[in-house]
């Protein structure tokens, strides 16, 4: 009896051990600044742990970065981004540039919204040339890819996923913080290349983000929407983008795109129908018979189904 219970306990412990994220015993990166402070970055499952120590070697801060994303940025290697949500979080980016000689690993450290400058990082392992990215504009490419990923979190025409909202909040509040150090012209130049994807959000999604921002963040968000000309953006492009989310198996986004176009006055123009069909053709080539049946199975009127069936059948022409 005791032996059986012991075996069960051991089995549970083994399962728990397997469930826990793997933590690197040694830091993957050691970073130091001129003041003698130190930052150590440990791998922790799919995320990371960041430990900061003062010049005396005493730990002063620690962050857990539970979120990790990798963005394709060809011809370069994927851009890896580890982060935590919240104003007191930490962000860590790295990307290999093999086309330069010698090859470089470029890194950026962002603590509580501020880009850290004056640091040197060293990799525990193979010899690497590491270049630290310290300028605000150095964040633009990664932030653009991050914003693009965020706006793909389509749930309904009125709602983004909770994670997508959190991602946009993180970005907007950070740029709001940076804006305090810049004049208006500089801030505009900084946000324009980053926030281009927000034009694909619906008005309800924009409001969903706005309601969660601080007062300063909301002012920056309104500036972003103005600079990206959100109110003047052609809605047909937004519907085309939603249909393109078919590649992510987001059937509701496809329905929303079809509904929006068919219900609009633009649908009465045969040239606009042709334009819509041409612009969505590549996306629809990946829609299988099974996915097509799922899309038309619910949420579309007969007229909307008929139009979608037409452009789906003609997707390879």
Buried (B, 14 or more C-beta within 10 A) or exposed (E): EEEEEEEEEEEEEEEEEEEEEEEEEEBBBBBBBEEEBBBBBBBBEEBBBBBBBEEEEEEEBEBEBBBBBEBEBEEBBBBBBBBBBEEEBBBBBBBBBEEEEEEBBBBBBBBBBEBBEEBEBEBEEEEBEBBBBBEBEBBBBBBBBBBBBBBBBBBBBEBBEEEBBBBBBBBBBBBBBBBEEBEEEEBBEBBEEBBBBBBBBBEEBBEBBBEBBBEBBBBBBBBBBEBBEBEEBEEBEBBBBBBBBBBEEBBBBBBBBBBBBBEBEBBEEEEBBEBBBEBBBEBBEEBEEEBBEBBBEEBBEEEBBEBBBEBBEEBEE
